[in-house]
């Protein structure tokens, strides 16, 4: 069985500041992938960033980066230079053998 | 590519009625997934197909729910009879073949969702 836990139901950040969203997971698979999805009020699920478990290098996509700690089964998302458009629900997800398991989500609020 | 297409975007129905949600995956994708999102339970996988064949339906809540994929470009999720507790947002997603070591093939692309309200 796979589990994904996001321990922060809500987070708040000042515009232009940096925020880190936490995620821990558990799986018995050796080959898996981790994702962060953003869900704005439109409900559309938008992929933010992906990470292959076998890669030690942390993934980066513009202002978004991850801190992947495989031994600790931790996969946090850092958003730099936060913008008002970053306000949304963020979901951490684990994909092992096509079974995509989501965390409970973190609601990010961005203050102007 | 238009992405994953779902219809309708919104559905309001009365308890006991049959509801059919539709999904068109991205052309060329081999996998299709149905998810349900609620405040209480978050995002749950209901069922997924590989090459039009249902692989895992363990997430389907009960016999009132059924899903079909008659061809590679169309899938339906049916609820009969519907109940108020079925009210949720239903997402369809598709992806390419699972290829170990090729994460880009494992990304799931989501449709816009169908918001279902059962009165």
Interface residues (C-beta under 8 A of the other chain):
Chain A: X31 X33 X35 X37 X42 X43 X44 X45 X47 X50 X51 X52 X54 X91 X95 X97 X98 X99 X100 X101 X102 X103 X104 X105
Chain B: X31 X33 X42 X43 X45 X48 X50 X55 X56 X89 X91 X93 X95 X98 X100 X101 X103 X104 X106 X107 X108 X109 X110 X112 X113 X115
